[in-house]
């Protein structure tokens, strides 16, 4: 009998809503460069494709680059999602340097455009203890994400 309230609470937390955006792989195309301390100029240097998975209001995206997962949720009563991820010990080319990045944080905010497309903003922040002047930087951009054919 005590388990029933917990099961009901879990159902409310995970949500039972259906969302328009399909759970498929998406490719990111930069529309506006907002900040580029890293000298990347294109998001493909840092972000590959991402495969979306949704359970109620909970959402995750498995990225091809960096290899790892962003986790987050849909905002209440909206087709807007927010995801975050942290990656450690990534080796990346930053400007003319090859850097061992201690921590890479990624934040994505997106708004559904249709079943196979969303737009938003992504921020990628790199922090390095070794050679921090060259390897610590920020890369922020607006994007369109469309289903990979």
C-alpha positions as CSV (number, residue, x, y, z in Angstrom):
1,X,0.0,0.0,0.0
2,X,2.9,2.4,0.7
3,X,4.3,1.7,-2.7
4,X,1.3,3.1,-4.5
5,X,1.9,6.8,-3.6
6,X,5.5,6.4,-4.7
7,X,4.4,4.9,-8.1
8,X,1.9,7.8,-8.6
9,X,4.6,10.4,-7.7
10,X,7.0,8.8,-10.2
11,X,4.4,9.0,-12.9
12,X,3.8,12.7,-12.2
13,X,7.5,13.5,-12.2
14,X,8.4,11.7,-15.4
15,X,5.2,13.0,-17.1
16,X,2.9,11.4,-19.5
17,X,2.9,14.2,-22.1
18,X,3.5,13.5,-25.7
19,X,5.9,15.8,-27.6
20,X,5.9,16.6,-31.3
21,X,9.7,16.3,-31.8
22,X,10.7,12.8,-33.0
23,X,13.3,10.6,-31.2
24,X,15.8,10.5,-34.0
25,X,19.3,11.7,-34.9
26,X,19.6,15.4,-35.6
27,X,22.4,17.4,-37.4
28,X,23.2,20.9,-36.1
29,X,23.7,23.9,-38.5
30,X,24.9,27.2,-37.0
31,X,22.7,30.2,-37.9
32,X,24.4,32.9,-35.8
33,X,27.8,32.9,-34.1
34,X,27.3,34.5,-30.7
35,X,30.8,34.1,-29.1
36,X,34.0,32.3,-30.3
37,X,37.0,32.6,-28.0
38,X,38.1,29.2,-29.3
39,X,38.6,30.1,-32.9
40,X,36.3,27.3,-34.1
41,X,34.0,29.4,-36.4
42,X,31.8,26.3,-37.0
43,X,30.1,24.0,-34.5
44,X,31.2,20.9,-36.4
45,X,34.6,21.3,-34.7
46,X,32.9,20.5,-31.3
47,X,29.4,19.1,-31.9
48,X,28.6,16.3,-34.3
49,X,25.1,14.9,-34.5
50,X,22.8,14.2,-31.5
51,X,20.2,11.4,-31.1
52,X,17.2,12.6,-29.1
53,X,15.3,10.3,-26.6
54,X,12.1,11.4,-24.8
55,X,10.2,9.9,-21.8
56,X,7.4,12.2,-20.8
57,X,9.0,15.6,-20.1
58,X,12.4,14.1,-19.6
59,X,14.8,14.3,-22.5
60,X,18.3,13.2,-23.3
61,X,20.6,13.5,-26.3
62,X,23.4,11.2,-27.1
63,X,26.1,13.2,-28.9
64,X,28.5,11.8,-31.5
65,X,31.0,14.5,-30.6
66,X,31.8,14.9,-27.8
67,X,30.9,11.3,-27.1
68,X,28.5,11.5,-24.3
69,X,25.0,12.5,-23.2
70,X,23.1,15.7,-22.5
71,X,20.2,15.4,-20.1
72,X,17.3,17.7,-19.3
73,X,13.6,18.2,-19.7
74,X,10.8,20.0,-21.6
75,X,9.6,23.2,-20.0
76,X,6.1,22.9,-18.5
77,X,3.4,23.2,-21.1
78,X,5.7,24.2,-23.8
79,X,7.6,22.6,-26.7
80,X,10.8,24.0,-25.4
81,X,13.6,21.8,-24.1
82,X,16.8,22.4,-22.1
83,X,19.7,19.9,-21.9
84,X,23.1,20.0,-20.1
85,X,26.1,17.8,-20.1
86,X,29.6,17.8,-18.7
87,X,32.6,15.9,-20.2
88,X,36.0,15.4,-18.8
89,X,39.5,15.0,-20.3
90,X,38.7,15.8,-23.9
91,X,41.6,16.3,-26.3
92,X,40.7,19.1,-28.7
93,X,42.3,21.5,-31.2
94,X,41.7,25.0,-29.9
95,X,43.1,27.6,-32.3
96,X,46.6,26.4,-33.1
97,X,46.9,24.4,-29.9
98,X,46.1,20.8,-29.1
99,X,44.6,21.0,-25.7
100,X,43.7,18.5,-23.0
101,X,40.5,20.1,-21.7
102,X,39.8,19.2,-18.1
103,X,36.1,20.1,-18.2
104,X,33.8,20.7,-21.2
105,X,30.3,21.9,-20.4
106,X,27.5,22.0,-22.9
107,X,24.1,23.7,-22.5
108,X,21.4,23.5,-25.2
109,X,18.1,25.3,-25.3
110,X,15.7,24.4,-28.1
111,X,12.3,25.1,-29.4
112,X,10.3,22.6,-31.5
113,X,9.6,23.8,-35.1
114,X,8.0,20.6,-36.3
115,X,8.3,16.8,-35.8
116,X,11.8,16.7,-37.3
117,X,13.3,20.1,-36.6
118,X,14.1,22.4,-33.7
119,X,16.0,25.7,-33.3
120,X,17.9,27.0,-30.3
121,X,21.1,28.1,-28.7
122,X,24.1,26.0,-27.7
123,X,27.0,27.0,-25.4
124,X,30.2,25.1,-25.2
125,X,32.6,26.1,-22.4
126,X,36.1,24.6,-22.2
127,X,38.2,24.8,-19.1
128,X,41.8,23.6,-18.9
129,X,44.4,23.7,-16.1
130,X,47.4,23.2,-18.4
131,X,47.9,26.2,-20.7
132,X,44.6,27.9,-19.6
133,X,45.3,31.1,-21.7
134,X,45.1,29.1,-25.0
135,X,42.8,26.3,-24.0
136,X,40.1,27.9,-21.8
137,X,37.4,29.4,-24.0
138,X,33.7,29.8,-24.8
139,X,31.9,28.9,-28.1
140,X,28.2,29.9,-28.2
141,X,25.9,29.8,-31.3
142,X,22.3,29.7,-32.5
143,X,21.4,26.7,-34.5
144,X,18.9,24.8,-36.6
145,X,18.7,21.1,-35.9
146,X,17.1,18.8,-38.6
147,X,16.6,15.1,-38.7
148,X,19.5,13.3,-40.3
149,X,18.3,11.6,-43.5
